Amino acid sequence: MSTANLKIDLINKITQLKESYVIEEINRLLDFELEKGIFKLTSKQHARILEAKEEYKTGKVLSENEANKQIQEWLTK
């Protein structure tokens, strides 16, 4: 499908949406993709980043193998 056809298909789908929260999320995504300025974090996002940095500094991290092992364990429960 060409880019032009994809755009038309997307426009048609958006016009059929009834839920305003879905339209708002699409708008946020498009704003993010089209914005060339600075991305602004919410206070919650900023706090979580600081927390993750601290976890990294103190060695509270998993290797990729350990993380994959835990995910497999969760999926088999």
PDB file of N, CA, C and O in Angstrom:
ATOM      1  N   MET A   1       0.854  -1.174   0.000  1.00  0.00           N
ATOM      2  CA  MET A   1       0.000   0.000   0.000  1.00  0.00           C
ATOM      3  C   MET A   1       0.902   1.240   0.000  1.00  0.00           C
ATOM      4  O   MET A   1       1.886   1.298   0.737  1.00  0.00           O
ATOM      5  N   SER A   2       0.570   2.193  -0.801  1.00  0.00           N
ATOM      6  CA  SER A   2       1.373   3.413  -0.898  1.00  0.00           C
ATOM      7  C   SER A   2       1.143   4.307   0.319  1.00  0.00           C
ATOM      8  O   SER A   2       0.168   4.142   1.052  1.00  0.00           O
ATOM      9  N   THR A   3       2.042   5.241   0.517  1.00  0.00           N
ATOM     10  CA  THR A   3       1.916   6.173   1.631  1.00  0.00           C
ATOM     11  C   THR A   3       0.622   6.968   1.528  1.00  0.00           C
ATOM     12  O   THR A   3      -0.061   7.184   2.529  1.00  0.00           O
ATOM     13  N   ALA A   4       0.289   7.398   0.328  1.00  0.00           N
ATOM     14  CA  ALA A   4      -0.946   8.162   0.130  1.00  0.00           C
ATOM     15  C   ALA A   4      -2.165   7.327   0.507  1.00  0.00           C
ATOM     16  O   ALA A   4      -3.086   7.830   1.149  1.00  0.00           O
ATOM     17  N   ASN A   5      -2.175   6.062   0.114  1.00  0.00           N
ATOM     18  CA  ASN A   5      -3.302   5.179   0.459  1.00  0.00           C
ATOM     19  C   ASN A   5      -3.372   4.924   1.954  1.00  0.00           C
ATOM     20  O   ASN A   5      -4.460   4.861   2.525  1.00  0.00           O
ATOM     21  N   LEU A   6      -2.210   4.776   2.593  1.00  0.00           N
ATOM     22  CA  LEU A   6      -2.185   4.588   4.041  1.00  0.00           C
ATOM     23  C   LEU A   6      -2.754   5.806   4.765  1.00  0.00           C
ATOM     24  O   LEU A   6      -3.498   5.665   5.735  1.00  0.00           O
ATOM     25  N   LYS A   7      -2.407   6.986   4.296  1.00  0.00           N
ATOM     26  CA  LYS A   7      -2.924   8.215   4.908  1.00  0.00           C
ATOM     27  C   LYS A   7      -4.437   8.297   4.783  1.00  0.00           C
ATOM     28  O   LYS A   7      -5.127   8.631   5.746  1.00  0.00           O
ATOM     29  N   ILE A   8      -4.954   7.992   3.598  1.00  0.00           N
ATOM     30  CA  ILE A   8      -6.406   8.020   3.373  1.00  0.00           C
ATOM     31  C   ILE A   8      -7.102   7.003   4.261  1.00  0.00           C
ATOM     32  O   ILE A   8      -8.142   7.291   4.853  1.00  0.00           O
ATOM     33  N   ASP A   9      -6.515   5.795   4.353  1.00  0.00           N
ATOM     34  CA  ASP A   9      -7.083   4.750   5.203  1.00  0.00           C
ATOM     35  C   ASP A   9      -7.105   5.193   6.659  1.00  0.00           C
ATOM     36  O   ASP A   9      -8.088   4.971   7.366  1.00  0.00           O
ATOM     37  N   LEU A  10      -6.032   5.811   7.102  1.00  0.00           N
ATOM     38  CA  LEU A  10      -5.954   6.294   8.478  1.00  0.00           C
ATOM     39  C   LEU A  10      -6.986   7.389   8.743  1.00  0.00           C
ATOM     40  O   LEU A  10      -7.656   7.374   9.775  1.00  0.00           O
ATOM     41  N   ILE A  11      -7.113   8.319   7.831  1.00  0.00           N
ATOM     42  CA  ILE A  11      -8.102   9.397   7.970  1.00  0.00           C
ATOM     43  C   ILE A  11      -9.504   8.808   8.077  1.00  0.00           C
ATOM     44  O   ILE A  11     -10.300   9.237   8.913  1.00  0.00           O
ATOM     45  N   ASN A  12      -9.803   7.834   7.239  1.00  0.00           N
ATOM     46  CA  ASN A  12     -11.127   7.191   7.277  1.00  0.00           C
ATOM     47  C   ASN A  12     -11.379   6.511   8.622  1.00  0.00           C
ATOM     48  O   ASN A  12     -12.472   6.611   9.178  1.00  0.00           O
ATOM     49  N   LYS A  13     -10.370   5.823   9.138  1.00  0.00           N
ATOM     50  CA  LYS A  13     -10.527   5.150  10.429  1.00  0.00           C
ATOM     51  C   LYS A  13     -10.726   6.155  11.550  1.00  0.00           C
ATOM     52  O   LYS A  13     -11.559   5.950  12.432  1.00  0.00           O
ATOM     53  N   ILE A  14      -9.969   7.233  11.518  1.00  0.00           N
ATOM     54  CA  ILE A  14     -10.087   8.250  12.564  1.00  0.00           C
ATOM     55  C   ILE A  14     -11.479   8.880  12.552  1.00  0.00           C
ATOM     56  O   ILE A  14     -12.057   9.117  13.613  1.00  0.00           O
ATOM     57  N   THR A  15     -12.016   9.150  11.382  1.00  0.00           N
ATOM     58  CA  THR A  15     -13.343   9.772  11.315  1.00  0.00           C
ATOM     59  C   THR A  15     -14.438   8.856  11.845  1.00  0.00           C
ATOM     60  O   THR A  15     -15.515   9.332  12.204  1.00  0.00           O
ATOM     61  N   GLN A  16     -14.183   7.554  11.900  1.00  0.00           N
ATOM     62  CA  GLN A  16     -15.179   6.607  12.406  1.00  0.00           C
ATOM     63  C   GLN A  16     -15.086   6.382  13.917  1.00  0.00           C
ATOM     64  O   GLN A  16     -15.963   5.755  14.512  1.00  0.00           O
ATOM     65  N   LEU A  17     -14.036   6.889  14.522  1.00  0.00           N
ATOM     66  CA  LEU A  17     -13.849   6.684  15.957  1.00  0.00           C
ATOM     67  C   LEU A  17     -14.906   7.420  16.768  1.00  0.00           C
ATOM     68  O   LEU A  17     -15.285   8.548  16.452  1.00  0.00           O
ATOM     69  N   LYS A  18     -15.368   6.759  17.816  1.00  0.00           N
ATOM     70  CA  LYS A  18     -16.344   7.365  18.715  1.00  0.00           C
ATOM     71  C   LYS A  18     -15.682   7.786  20.032  1.00  0.00           C
ATOM     72  O   LYS A  18     -16.107   8.753  20.664  1.00  0.00           O
ATOM     73  N   GLU A  19     -14.644   7.056  20.439  1.00  0.00           N
ATOM     74  CA  GLU A  19     -13.993   7.296  21.719  1.00  0.00           C
ATOM     75  C   GLU A  19     -13.013   8.459  21.616  1.00  0.00           C
ATOM     76  O   GLU A  19     -12.058   8.414  20.840  1.00  0.00           O
ATOM     77  N   SER A  20     -13.261   9.500  22.405  1.00  0.00           N
ATOM     78  CA  SER A  20     -12.403  10.683  22.338  1.00  0.00           C
ATOM     79  C   SER A  20     -10.990  10.394  22.855  1.00  0.00           C
ATOM     80  O   SER A  20     -10.029  11.006  22.388  1.00  0.00           O
ATOM     81  N   TYR A  21     -10.852   9.458  23.824  1.00  0.00           N
ATOM     82  CA  TYR A  21      -9.523   9.177  24.364  1.00  0.00           C
ATOM     83  C   TYR A  21      -8.601   8.574  23.300  1.00  0.00           C
ATOM     84  O   TYR A  21      -7.392   8.803  23.330  1.00  0.00           O
ATOM     85  N   VAL A  22      -9.161   7.811  22.366  1.00  0.00           N
ATOM     86  CA  VAL A  22      -8.347   7.235  21.290  1.00  0.00           C
ATOM     87  C   VAL A  22      -7.876   8.349  20.359  1.00  0.00           C
ATOM     88  O   VAL A  22      -6.721   8.360  19.933  1.00  0.00           O
ATOM     89  N   ILE A  23      -8.751   9.263  20.052  1.00  0.00           N
ATOM     90  CA  ILE A  23      -8.386  10.401  19.194  1.00  0.00           C
ATOM     91  C   ILE A  23      -7.326  11.248  19.879  1.00  0.00           C
ATOM     92  O   ILE A  23      -6.383  11.704  19.232  1.00  0.00           O
ATOM     93  N   GLU A  24      -7.471  11.464  21.189  1.00  0.00           N
ATOM     94  CA  GLU A  24      -6.476  12.235  21.939  1.00  0.00           C
ATOM     95  C   GLU A  24      -5.112  11.548  21.924  1.00  0.00           C
ATOM     96  O   GLU A  24      -4.086  12.213  21.787  1.00  0.00           O
ATOM     97  N   GLU A  25      -5.094  10.228  22.062  1.00  0.00           N
ATOM     98  CA  GLU A  25      -3.833   9.485  22.030  1.00  0.00           C
ATOM     99  C   GLU A  25      -3.182   9.553  20.646  1.00  0.00           C
ATOM    100  O   GLU A  25      -1.965   9.702  20.538  1.00  0.00           O
ATOM    101  N   ILE A  26      -3.976   9.445  19.610  1.00  0.00           N
ATOM    102  CA  ILE A  26      -3.447   9.576  18.242  1.00  0.00           C
ATOM    103  C   ILE A  26      -2.848  10.960  18.064  1.00  0.00           C
ATOM    104  O   ILE A  26      -1.772  11.108  17.485  1.00  0.00           O
ATOM    105  N   ASN A  27      -3.542  11.969  18.558  1.00  0.00           N
ATOM    106  CA  ASN A  27      -3.058  13.343  18.457  1.00  0.00           C
ATOM    107  C   ASN A  27      -1.734  13.522  19.200  1.00  0.00           C
ATOM    108  O   ASN A  27      -0.819  14.173  18.695  1.00  0.00           O
ATOM    109  N   ARG A  28      -1.632  12.940  20.407  1.00  0.00           N
ATOM    110  CA  ARG A  28      -0.380  13.022  21.171  1.00  0.00           C
ATOM    111  C   ARG A  28       0.771  12.350  20.421  1.00  0.00           C
ATOM    112  O   ARG A  28       1.884  12.873  20.375  1.00  0.00           O
ATOM    113  N   LEU A  29       0.490  11.200  19.842  1.00  0.00           N
ATOM    114  CA  LEU A  29       1.508  10.479  19.085  1.00  0.00           C
ATOM    115  C   LEU A  29       1.975  11.298  17.886  1.00  0.00           C
ATOM    116  O   LEU A  29       3.173  11.399  17.620  1.00  0.00           O
ATOM    117  N   LEU A  30       1.030  11.873  17.176  1.00  0.00           N
ATOM    118  CA  LEU A  30       1.387  12.690  16.012  1.00  0.00           C
ATOM    119  C   LEU A  30       2.147  13.942  16.436  1.00  0.00           C
ATOM    120  O   LEU A  30       3.120  14.326  15.787  1.00  0.00           O
ATOM    121  N   ASP A  31       1.712  14.576  17.513  1.00  0.00           N
ATOM    122  CA  ASP A  31       2.437  15.747  18.014  1.00  0.00           C
ATOM    123  C   ASP A  31       3.871  15.383  18.360  1.00  0.00           C
ATOM    124  O   ASP A  31       4.802  16.126  18.050  1.00  0.00           O
ATOM    125  N   PHE A  32       4.043  14.237  19.004  1.00  0.00           N
ATOM    126  CA  PHE A  32       5.378  13.778  19.376  1.00  0.00           C
ATOM    127  C   PHE A  32       6.237  13.529  18.135  1.00  0.00           C
ATOM    128  O   PHE A  32       7.396  13.941  18.089  1.00  0.00           O
ATOM    129  N   GLU A  33       5.679  12.867  17.147  1.00  0.00           N
ATOM    130  CA  GLU A  33       6.433  12.538  15.932  1.00  0.00           C
ATOM    131  C   GLU A  33       6.774  13.775  15.108  1.00  0.00           C
ATOM    132  O   GLU A  33       7.829  13.832  14.477  1.00  0.00           O
ATOM    133  N   LEU A  34       5.896  14.748  15.113  1.00  0.00           N
ATOM    134  CA  LEU A  34       6.094  15.929  14.279  1.00  0.00           C
ATOM    135  C   LEU A  34       6.859  17.037  14.986  1.00  0.00           C
ATOM    136  O   LEU A  34       7.395  17.935  14.336  1.00  0.00           O
ATOM    137  N   GLU A  35       6.914  16.983  16.302  1.00  0.00           N
ATOM    138  CA  GLU A  35       7.584  18.023  17.081  1.00  0.00           C
ATOM    139  C   GLU A  35       9.092  17.901  16.946  1.00  0.00           C
ATOM    140  O   GLU A  35       9.651  16.815  17.098  1.00  0.00           O
ATOM    141  N   LYS A  36       9.733  18.988  16.667  1.00  0.00           N
ATOM    142  CA  LYS A  36      11.187  19.007  16.530  1.00  0.00           C
ATOM    143  C   LYS A  36      11.846  19.615  17.758  1.00  0.00           C
ATOM    144  O   LYS A  36      13.072  19.687  17.838  1.00  0.00           O
ATOM    145  N   GLY A  37      11.041  20.047  18.705  1.00  0.00           N
ATOM    146  CA  GLY A  37      11.565  20.688  19.907  1.00  0.00           C
ATOM    147  C   GLY A  37      11.883  19.675  20.982  1.00  0.00           C
ATOM    148  O   GLY A  37      12.167  18.512  20.695  1.00  0.00           O
ATOM    149  N   ILE A  38      11.835  20.118  22.208  1.00  0.00           N
ATOM    150  CA  ILE A  38      12.188  19.304  23.359  1.00  0.00           C
ATOM    151  C   ILE A  38      10.974  18.518  23.827  1.00  0.00           C
ATOM    152  O   ILE A  38       9.874  19.058  23.948  1.00  0.00           O
ATOM    153  N   PHE A  39      11.189  17.236  24.088  1.00  0.00           N
ATOM    154  CA  PHE A  39      10.127  16.399  24.637  1.00  0.00           C
ATOM    155  C   PHE A  39      10.029  16.654  26.127  1.00  0.00           C
ATOM    156  O   PHE A  39      11.034  16.566  26.833  1.00  0.00           O
ATOM    157  N   LYS A  40       8.852  16.966  26.617  1.00  0.00           N
ATOM    158  CA  LYS A  40       8.662  17.281  28.027  1.00  0.00           C
ATOM    159  C   LYS A  40       8.108  16.067  28.766  1.00  0.00           C
ATOM    160  O   LYS A  40       7.089  15.490  28.384  1.00  0.00           O
ATOM    161  N   LEU A  41       8.810  15.700  29.833  1.00  0.00           N
ATOM    162  CA  LEU A  41       8.385  14.585  30.664  1.00  0.00           C
ATOM    163  C   LEU A  41       7.388  15.057  31.707  1.00  0.00           C
ATOM    164  O   LEU A  41       7.421  16.205  32.150  1.00  0.00           O
ATOM    165  N   THR A  42       6.508  14.157  32.086  1.00  0.00           N
ATOM    166  CA  THR A  42       5.637  14.447  33.222  1.00  0.00           C
ATOM    167  C   THR A  42       6.485  14.302  34.486  1.00  0.00           C
ATOM    168  O   THR A  42       7.582  13.745  34.440  1.00  0.00           O
ATOM    169  N   SER A  43       5.988  14.792  35.585  1.00  0.00           N
ATOM    170  CA  SER A  43       6.734  14.668  36.841  1.00  0.00           C
ATOM    171  C   SER A  43       6.897  13.201  37.223  1.00  0.00           C
ATOM    172  O   SER A  43       7.921  12.822  37.791  1.00  0.00           O
ATOM    173  N   LYS A  44       5.910  12.378  36.923  1.00  0.00           N
ATOM    174  CA  LYS A  44       5.995  10.950  37.192  1.00  0.00           C
ATOM    175  C   LYS A  44       7.091  10.293  36.347  1.00  0.00           C
ATOM    176  O   LYS A  44       7.857   9.471  36.851  1.00  0.00           O
ATOM    177  N   GLN A  45       7.163  10.655  35.068  1.00  0.00           N
ATOM    178  CA  GLN A  45       8.187  10.099  34.186  1.00  0.00           C
ATOM    179  C   GLN A  45       9.583  10.521  34.656  1.00  0.00           C
ATOM    180  O   GLN A  45      10.514   9.715  34.671  1.00  0.00           O
ATOM    181  N   HIS A  46       9.711  11.780  35.034  1.00  0.00           N
ATOM    182  CA  HIS A  46      10.996  12.294  35.499  1.00  0.00           C
ATOM    183  C   HIS A  46      11.433  11.560  36.773  1.00  0.00           C
ATOM    184  O   HIS A  46      12.596  11.179  36.908  1.00  0.00           O
ATOM    185  N   ALA A  47      10.502  11.367  37.694  1.00  0.00           N
ATOM    186  CA  ALA A  47      10.808  10.667  38.941  1.00  0.00           C
ATOM    187  C   ALA A  47      11.237   9.238  38.665  1.00  0.00           C
ATOM    188  O   ALA A  47      12.165   8.735  39.298  1.00  0.00           O
ATOM    189  N   ARG A  48      10.579   8.586  37.739  1.00  0.00           N
ATOM    190  CA  ARG A  48      10.927   7.192  37.414  1.00  0.00           C
ATOM    191  C   ARG A  48      12.307   7.097  36.780  1.00  0.00           C
ATOM    192  O   ARG A  48      13.047   6.150  37.045  1.00  0.00           O
ATOM    193  N   ILE A  49      12.658   8.062  35.951  1.00  0.00           N
ATOM    194  CA  ILE A  49      13.993   8.078  35.338  1.00  0.00           C
ATOM    195  C   ILE A  49      15.062   8.250  36.412  1.00  0.00           C
ATOM    196  O   ILE A  49      16.086   7.568  36.390  1.00  0.00           O
ATOM    197  N   LEU A  50      14.824   9.155  37.342  1.00  0.00           N
ATOM    198  CA  LEU A  50      15.774   9.348  38.442  1.00  0.00           C
ATOM    199  C   LEU A  50      15.906   8.069  39.273  1.00  0.00           C
ATOM    200  O   LEU A  50      17.004   7.688  39.682  1.00  0.00           O
ATOM    201  N   GLU A  51      14.781   7.422  39.511  1.00  0.00           N
ATOM    202  CA  GLU A  51      14.791   6.169  40.272  1.00  0.00           C
ATOM    203  C   GLU A  51      15.583   5.092  39.516  1.00  0.00           C
ATOM    204  O   GLU A  51      16.367   4.363  40.124  1.00  0.00           O
ATOM    205  N   ALA A  52      15.385   4.990  38.216  1.00  0.00           N
ATOM    206  CA  ALA A  52      16.099   3.993  37.408  1.00  0.00           C
ATOM    207  C   ALA A  52      17.598   4.273  37.382  1.00  0.00           C
ATOM    208  O   ALA A  52      18.404   3.344  37.429  1.00  0.00           O
ATOM    209  N   LYS A  53      17.972   5.537  37.309  1.00  0.00           N
ATOM    210  CA  LYS A  53      19.400   5.885  37.344  1.00  0.00           C
ATOM    211  C   LYS A  53      20.029   5.458  38.659  1.00  0.00           C
ATOM    212  O   LYS A  53      21.147   4.943  38.682  1.00  0.00           O
ATOM    213  N   GLU A  54      19.310   5.673  39.754  1.00  0.00           N
ATOM    214  CA  GLU A  54      19.809   5.290  41.066  1.00  0.00           C
ATOM    215  C   GLU A  54      19.933   3.766  41.163  1.00  0.00           C
ATOM    216  O   GLU A  54      20.910   3.254  41.709  1.00  0.00           O
ATOM    217  N   GLU A  55      18.949   3.050  40.635  1.00  0.00           N
ATOM    218  CA  GLU A  55      19.009   1.590  40.619  1.00  0.00           C
ATOM    219  C   GLU A  55      20.238   1.114  39.845  1.00  0.00           C
ATOM    220  O   GLU A  55      20.913   0.172  40.258  1.00  0.00           O
ATOM    221  N   TYR A  56      20.517   1.759  38.740  1.00  0.00           N
ATOM    222  CA  TYR A  56      21.681   1.397  37.925  1.00  0.00           C
ATOM    223  C   TYR A  56      22.980   1.642  38.697  1.00  0.00           C
ATOM    224  O   TYR A  56      23.884   0.806  38.696  1.00  0.00           O
ATOM    225  N   LYS A  57      23.057   2.798  39.351  1.00  0.00           N
ATOM    226  CA  LYS A  57      24.270   3.149  40.112  1.00  0.00           C
ATOM    227  C   LYS A  57      24.539   2.150  41.239  1.00  0.00           C
ATOM    228  O   LYS A  57      25.690   1.828  41.535  1.00  0.00           O
ATOM    229  N   THR A  58      23.464   1.665  41.862  1.00  0.00           N
ATOM    230  CA  THR A  58      23.627   0.747  42.992  1.00  0.00           C
ATOM    231  C   THR A  58      23.657  -0.717  42.560  1.00  0.00           C
ATOM    232  O   THR A  58      23.679  -1.614  43.402  1.00  0.00           O
ATOM    233  N   GLY A  59      23.656  -0.955  41.268  1.00  0.00           N
ATOM    234  CA  GLY A  59      23.777  -2.328  40.764  1.00  0.00           C
ATOM    235  C   GLY A  59      22.500  -3.130  40.775  1.00  0.00           C
ATOM    236  O   GLY A  59      22.541  -4.352  40.631  1.00  0.00           O
ATOM    237  N   LYS A  60      21.373  -2.479  40.941  1.00  0.00           N
ATOM    238  CA  LYS A  60      20.087  -3.181  40.959  1.00  0.00           C
ATOM    239  C   LYS A  60      19.571  -3.345  39.531  1.00  0.00           C
ATOM    240  O   LYS A  60      18.526  -2.813  39.159  1.00  0.00           O
ATOM    241  N   VAL A  61      20.342  -4.103  38.744  1.00  0.00           N
ATOM    242  CA  VAL A  61      19.992  -4.331  37.344  1.00  0.00           C
ATOM    243  C   VAL A  61      20.064  -5.819  37.039  1.00  0.00           C
ATOM    244  O   VAL A  61      20.702  -6.581  37.765  1.00  0.00           O
ATOM    245  N   LEU A  62      19.414  -6.223  35.971  1.00  0.00           N
ATOM    246  CA  LEU A  62      19.453  -7.599  35.517  1.00  0.00           C
ATOM    247  C   LEU A  62      20.196  -7.672  34.187  1.00  0.00           C
ATOM    248  O   LEU A  62      20.148  -6.745  33.379  1.00  0.00           O
ATOM    249  N   SER A  63      20.878  -8.788  33.979  1.00  0.00           N
ATOM    250  CA  SER A  63      21.449  -9.016  32.653  1.00  0.00           C
ATOM    251  C   SER A  63      20.302  -9.359  31.707  1.00  0.00           C
ATOM    252  O   SER A  63      19.202  -9.689  32.149  1.00  0.00           O
ATOM    253  N   GLU A  64      20.559  -9.281  30.433  1.00  0.00           N
ATOM    254  CA  GLU A  64      19.525  -9.620  29.458  1.00  0.00           C
ATOM    255  C   GLU A  64      19.083 -11.065  29.644  1.00  0.00           C
ATOM    256  O   GLU A  64      17.892 -11.369  29.568  1.00  0.00           O
ATOM    257  N   ASN A  65      20.038 -11.950  29.885  1.00  0.00           N
ATOM    258  CA  ASN A  65      19.702 -13.372  30.075  1.00  0.00           C
ATOM    259  C   ASN A  65      18.824 -13.576  31.298  1.00  0.00           C
ATOM    260  O   ASN A  65      17.854 -14.332  31.244  1.00  0.00           O
ATOM    261  N   GLU A  66      19.153 -12.910  32.404  1.00  0.00           N
ATOM    262  CA  GLU A  66      18.362 -13.030  33.625  1.00  0.00           C
ATOM    263  C   GLU A  66      16.957 -12.459  33.416  1.00  0.00           C
ATOM    264  O   GLU A  66      15.975 -13.044  33.872  1.00  0.00           O
ATOM    265  N   ALA A  67      16.862 -11.334  32.737  1.00  0.00           N
ATOM    266  CA  ALA A  67      15.548 -10.735  32.463  1.00  0.00           C
ATOM    267  C   ALA A  67      14.710 -11.675  31.594  1.00  0.00           C
ATOM    268  O   ALA A  67      13.525 -11.876  31.863  1.00  0.00           O
ATOM    269  N   ASN A  68      15.317 -12.246  30.561  1.00  0.00           N
ATOM    270  CA  ASN A  68      14.594 -13.183  29.692  1.00  0.00           C
ATOM    271  C   ASN A  68      14.146 -14.413  30.467  1.00  0.00           C
ATOM    272  O   ASN A  68      13.048 -14.923  30.243  1.00  0.00           O
ATOM    273  N   LYS A  69      14.995 -14.894  31.381  1.00  0.00           N
ATOM    274  CA  LYS A  69      14.643 -16.051  32.209  1.00  0.00           C
ATOM    275  C   LYS A  69      13.428 -15.730  33.075  1.00  0.00           C
ATOM    276  O   LYS A  69      12.507 -16.540  33.177  1.00  0.00           O
ATOM    277  N   GLN A  70      13.423 -14.551  33.697  1.00  0.00           N
ATOM    278  CA  GLN A  70      12.285 -14.155  34.538  1.00  0.00           C
ATOM    279  C   GLN A  70      11.014 -14.012  33.714  1.00  0.00           C
ATOM    280  O   GLN A  70       9.936 -14.409  34.155  1.00  0.00           O
ATOM    281  N   ILE A  71      11.137 -13.444  32.518  1.00  0.00           N
ATOM    282  CA  ILE A  71       9.958 -13.284  31.648  1.00  0.00           C
ATOM    283  C   ILE A  71       9.387 -14.651  31.296  1.00  0.00           C
ATOM    284  O   ILE A  71       8.171 -14.840  31.332  1.00  0.00           O
ATOM    285  N   GLN A  72      10.246 -15.604  30.956  1.00  0.00           N
ATOM    286  CA  GLN A  72       9.787 -16.944  30.626  1.00  0.00           C
ATOM    287  C   GLN A  72       9.090 -17.594  31.817  1.00  0.00           C
ATOM    288  O   GLN A  72       8.086 -18.286  31.646  1.00  0.00           O
ATOM    289  N   GLU A  73       9.614 -17.375  33.021  1.00  0.00           N
ATOM    290  CA  GLU A  73       8.978 -17.896  34.215  1.00  0.00           C
ATOM    291  C   GLU A  73       7.590 -17.303  34.408  1.00  0.00           C
ATOM    292  O   GLU A  73       6.645 -18.019  34.739  1.00  0.00           O
ATOM    293  N   TRP A  74       7.467 -15.988  34.199  1.00  0.00           N
ATOM    294  CA  TRP A  74       6.166 -15.319  34.350  1.00  0.00           C
ATOM    295  C   TRP A  74       5.160 -15.849  33.322  1.00  0.00           C
ATOM    296  O   TRP A  74       3.984 -16.046  33.628  1.00  0.00           O
ATOM    297  N   LEU A  75       5.644 -16.073  32.108  1.00  0.00           N
ATOM    298  CA  LEU A  75       4.739 -16.519  31.044  1.00  0.00           C
ATOM    299  C   LEU A  75       4.252 -17.942  31.252  1.00  0.00           C
ATOM    300  O   LEU A  75       3.195 -18.309  30.739  1.00  0.00           O
ATOM    301  N   THR A  76       4.995 -18.748  31.990  1.00  0.00           N
ATOM    302  CA  THR A  76       4.591 -20.140  32.202  1.00  0.00           C
ATOM    303  C   THR A  76       3.715 -20.311  33.439  1.00  0.00           C
ATOM    304  O   THR A  76       3.245 -21.418  33.705  1.00  0.00           O
ATOM    305  N   LYS A  77       3.485 -19.244  34.200  1.00  0.00           N
ATOM    306  CA  LYS A  77       2.633 -19.339  35.403  1.00  0.00           C
ATOM    307  C   LYS A  77       1.184 -19.250  35.037  1.00  0.00           C
ATOM    308  O   LYS A  77       0.321 -19.310  35.913  1.00  0.00           O
TER     309      LYS A  77
END
